[in-house]
C-alpha cells in the first residue's frame, strides 16, 4: 500500500523532512502537469493512489493519465483502479465477511492452494455496533441490561468474530459497547494521513456500511461498498471504478441562530436528489464551509447515500486540524498531516477562490435560507419544513398508498384508540408519537445537536413539561465521549427526567433494533388501525425498518425528537400551537425552550475537550470485560458447528473447480416478484425482527428455538439458511402480483399465494430460473450484501430494472446475478409487461461492458435491455460466477 517495486513514478519520491530521509512521499506537484492544480481535491486522492501503486499490472501508467485527464473524460466512461488505504466493517456486514473468508480458506485448500493466502493485506477495523437493541428504556440501569442481553443473544457471533481477529492478520475488532462505527472512525480510527512503511499518503477507505461517507467530512475520502467488494479489497484487489463526475456544491451565507446541522443536511439531501448525483462525487466549497464545524460537515457527508452520491467530500482545512487536536490526536501527527497535505496541494482554504478547482457542474446553497425541517414519512429525501408538518401529515393520511400516502378513509382521520398503561387512561390517534429516539451516527457524533437536545430538555423541565410514559424514548450515543460531555455539562439529568436515558452505544433504533413497544400501545394501534409515528434522529425511515407498528417515521434533529416526544404527536404546528400546557395550566411554546446556536456553542467550548477523547479511546479495545473474557478457538481453519443457527458454512463455493464455464443464456425464466420504484435493501433483506409467522421463524422453530431467541435477521447473517428464508420477508413489501403489502408472491404455474421463499423453493424443485422486474432505484438504502446473496440462493439469475442504486448493482455483479436495465424511455408498463410472461435472455459468448442484449418472451415479443456490467473487471467477475470465486481461483494458483 506504500509504493511498489519498479514504479515508473519513483522519481517523484522525496523526503517530507530533509532531516528524516527515510520518511518519504510521492510529490505529485513534481509531475509538473498544469492539469493537477485544476483537479477536484477528491480526484487528487484517486490520482495519488494510482501513482503510488503503479505496477503496470493492477495499476498502469495509462490509469494515471486517465485521472489527470479527468476534465476531458466527463462525457466518456473511463475505468480506473483505486486501492484504498484501509477497510472498515460493522458486525452485521462483518460477520458474513468473516464467514466468507473462513469458507474461502476451505475452498482454496480443496483446490490445492495455501488457505493462509486468504488474509487481509490492508488494515481492516471491525466495529461491533449493530447488535444492541432497545429492550429496556427509561430506567437508570437500561444500558447495563441492554448490553447484558446483547451479549447473551450474540455470544456465538462474538466468539466467531474473536476467532477471526486471531486467525486473520491486519484485522482489529472494536468490542461491543464502544460506539457507532462512523463516530469511532471519526474520533479515533481516522489517520487523515497515513505514515506507514516509510511513506506518507492520504488516508482513504471503503466500508461495508453505506454511511462510511461520514468520514468525508474530515477530509478522508471514503464510501460504502458491498461486503463482497470489501472482501476483495481486503485481499489486495483494487476497486475498479468509473472515473466519476464531481459536482461542486457551493455553500455561502450563515445559518440562522435556531438552525441545526440536521436541518442543513435534510435540505441538502432533498436538493441533491433533485439535481441528480447518483454515481457522482460531491465536493463542497465556498465560504459557507468555513462556517461549519467538522461535526456539521460529517453530518452532511453522512447522508450522502440518501442523496445518492458516491462520496461527499470536504477537503482538509484548518478547522479539520483543530478537530483532530480537540479529539486528542498527538501534536506530532498534526504537524506531518498539515505539512504533507500542503506539500501535495491537498490542504484547503475555503475563503481562497483561487484554490477552487474545476467541477463537472456547480450548484449552490445559501445557508441563511435553511429552515427547521424533518423528513418523512417514508423516505429520507422527502423534506418537510417543521411549520408544515401538521398539514403534510394530514394530507398523507388520505393520499393514495405510496411514499407520501397512507390511504386512510376520510371518516377515519379523527379516530381515537383509548388504552390503559400503568393504571392510567391514555388515547392514541393518527400521528401519535410512540417512539422518540435520539440515535444514529448522523447526529450523535455532533456535540452541537446533542448539547442542543440537552439544553432543550433542561428548559423543558424548568417549564414543567414532561413526556407521556408510554412513549418509547431512548438515547443511544455514538461514543462514550458523548455521555461524558452530557454529564459534565449538567444536561444529562434533564434528559433522564424526560425519559431519554442512555440505552446503549450502537445504531439501535436507526437500524431497526428499536425493541418492543408496550403491549397496550400495540393493541391500541392495531385495533384502531392507526398510522402511529416514530421520530428519530437517524438517516433511514423506510417502511418497516424502524418498527412494524410505526407506519409514519420522521427524521429530525435531536432537539426536535424531544419536542415531538413532549407534544406526543406530529399533528402539531409549533409556530401556532403550544407544545404543551404545563402543570400550572400555562401554554408553553417550542420557542420558549429552544436554545440558540450561541448558547450551544458556549457550552460546547467549555465541555467538549481533548482529555475526554483521550480517556475514552485509550481503553476502547479493553474496556468490555465480557469481551475480554470471551474464549475463542485459534485454529487457522474454522471448525463449523452443524448445530449452530448463527454461523454456517455457506454454499457459494460448493463444487467450485479451477475451470471456467462459458456464460449461458437464461431460458424460459419465471418472474418471482414484480416491483415498482424504490425497492430498498430493507425490502429485499430486512435487518430487523423475525416475524413469528415467517419462513425463517419456521426454520428456527424446527431447530428447537423459541421466538424470544430468534434475535434479528441482521444478527443471523452468518447463516445462509436463515437469510435465504428472510429474503423479501419485509412485511411492507409491495408486489404488483398481489397489489398489497405482504412478504408473499404468486407461484405462477399453480396460482398459489406463498411466502416468497416457499414459492422460490417450488420453482427450484422444478429446475426453473427466476427473474425480478423492478422500477427506478432498485436496491436503494443500506449497503447489504445479503440483498444480493439472498436472491442468488432463491434461484434468481437476473434483475430487470429502470435503474439501480450503485452499491446494490455492484453486489449483484459480485454474486454473479445479472443486472439488466431497460433502455432509455422503456419501462415494464410501456413495454406492456405483466410479469406473467416467461423470459429468455440471450447471453452472447463474447460480452462487452454495458452491452445491449435481447429479451424474448413466450408471447413472441422481443425487447432490448442493457447489461450493467460497467467495466471489464466486472465482466471477469461474472465469468467466474462472482468476485469471491474469482479470488479463490486466483489464490489457488501456484
PyMOL commands that set and color helices and strands:
alter all, ss='L'
color gray80, all
select helices_A, chain A and resi 10-12+28-31+36-38+41-52+61-68+70-73+91-110+115-117+142-167+181-189+210-218+227-234+261-275+287-290+294-302+304-307+318-326+331-343+353-355+367-369+386-398+410-412+441-444+447-462+480-488+492-497+508-511+519-528+558-567+590-593+597-607+610-618+625-629+651-653+681-684+695-702+707-709+714-716+720-726+756-765+786-793+806-814+872-879+883-892
alter helices_A, ss='H'
color red, helices_A
select strands_A, chain A and resi 13-15+24-26+79-82+86-90+123-127+171-174+193-196+199-202+204-207+221-224+239-242+246-252+281-285+311-313+361-366+373-375+383-385+417-421+424-428+433-438+472-475+533-536+552-555+580-581+587-588+666-674+734-735+740-741+744-747+752-755+770-773+796-801+818-822+839-841+852-857+862-867
alter strands_A, ss='S'
color yellow, strands_A
deselect
rebuild
show_as cartoon
